[in-house]
């Protein structure tokens, strides 16, 4: 067995480093609260409440929902906050996030910077994330401190280390080179506190299928990349709960499918690695076969195989040069290690910006938008995810707004897009009793906007308030939280 835990000692560094974290209560109001004079956004039905309403919050729960009656006292000796006719919707989820991305460990970020990064999710109404790889001990520490109220952060479901082939792609991964050790590896990770398993691209076929079989035998969630040697249909049939990034779908939907998987593809005059890469991937786009795609998407829907397209990750990479000036204000909110890593001089994803390669990437984005819409229409369940971490301009928090805007650009309605960040995450995680909609008894994790996001998804940017497990961040509190975060990041020395 080869575990290949290259950065294993980093798992323990946070006990040695000085930490700076702000209590939820430093920038939030908690206890018993009434939020009055608001429209409730029913994401499931795609409509707002016909009347202005009040939401009564006690502790972390929604205690009651009543109709707003102007001029009538709504509560005695309980703080009342006027929503001024704003629109209240469930807190958002980023279902593909890397707040502690192993790819960025080379930049040597401090644990305090990683801690503080979590507050940016909350500041933009992202009150839950699926942490798709990182230091498990740090993730467990985050959960504990967030629950205790000593750290501002979202609800976290974490994978811990990636499960990859014998020579893993990224630091901190568990490299698996034989089937017999799979039960030991999986059971050990579950005992250590993972919420799900994440498989990666270099897993050999036999190990991949054995890993899926074991995970499904014990009914434990398994998600991640479809390995390069596996068809997405095979991954779906094997029981992969959720497939990420639309990986390997194009080869299976190509009229040249067999040549791609048999490695008999002829590259003509393309001789360099770059030219062959462009030739191969453009051919995938040119030979996309709608009939084959429909058959595959029907299989996904039948098997209830979830998909996280991460459209904003693909888009921000393809259009980096145009998007960079637009994102400058948000970049200044980030820790210095991310600001530096999100530059072409350092970032693995920005190494080559040759015009032909950029044109290919932009063509891919157009195809991924089309595929996402086709999957949605076929009944494939979708999740909103940004791949925030190493990927340039995929921002914590506000990156979900970008993802939902691209879902709408793909053809989903604003309500359908919002489902991928509210109802669907709750259903996927099995926590719909507490999350995903606004109802009595559910967790008070909410986002209030000035304008209706069902009319225009970009109205998410009109944030008035965020409520994170009953703790209310008014506009003033939000601004204070964002300013404290920026000041802290700017104070960290970084070369």
C-alpha angles and dihedrals in degrees: 000000000000113000095176095196092171096175098033093132089060088068088074101038095092090070088062103041124085111250133208116195131157123224117244086237094059091072105018142067117229141171121062113355138166118209106196140184098033140132114237114224112221100200094181094057095031096234143098126242112278090229135042109261145197124227116206114205125193118180108320097334140082101245100183144350119213138170116266113242112188114233095015119113109246100195143002118242091342119122111256123202119194113223090195093222095310127152121258119202135167117279113270128246130215102209096188111043136145109193086163100034113186089213089066097047088096087070089062099226116190120245089241090060091050090049092052093046088070091067090067090066091055094044089063098043097262099136098168137039140182104224102213101194139348145098105334095203090054091048090050089049090052092052092051096047093044090052090048090051095239094112130045108230147119130266105281133211108183138198100193113202124012117249107227142154126288091282103041123208096226139037118263094032126134107238112208120198103168139034099230094072095052096096091050093048095046096043091048092052092048090051089050090057111263117157095207142354121255118203123200142213103266098055110126115242097249094048091045094055093043090051092050091048093052094045092051092045089060091037094239120150115258121184141153145083123000101236117243092249095051130077117229089237089057091049090051093049090046090059106256101166097209133012120210134219096358087274119179093001094112095056092052091048094048124105084224092055096129094049090053095050095038090049091231095124114135115221098197111204094350106112108154120078090244094050091047091049091052092045093049097047096042088051089054089055094045094049097045106139115207092202092056091043093053090051091051094046091050088055091051090050093047093049092041090235107173122218133204105196097186089205093171091058091056092042098048091050094047094046099031095132093053095041098047096076091047092054100047095107091053093044090059088059091061131090114266094247090061093043088057096041092053091067128096091240091064111015120098092212094055100046097112122036098169110158093239091052092048090051089053092049091050091049088051091053091054090051093047090053089052092046092049091053092046091050091049092050090049090056098255108155112240134202128200113238134159106193087228112186121061095010112100118250093002095129128201109250104352089053087077088061088056091049093051092047089055090048087057091045087054090058107270118129116245089255092050090049092048090054089064089061100037121020098025096053089051091050093045093049093042093239100114090125089070107022144034102056142036112262141130111281096023125118112275098238104137146152124217119200131185094226133040113269090195089068095043123006089211088069085083084083090066092081117174101167144356124208114197113189091329096316110120122217106192119197089269092048091048093051090048091049092049092047093049090049093051093046090050094050091047090052094058112096111232130171 
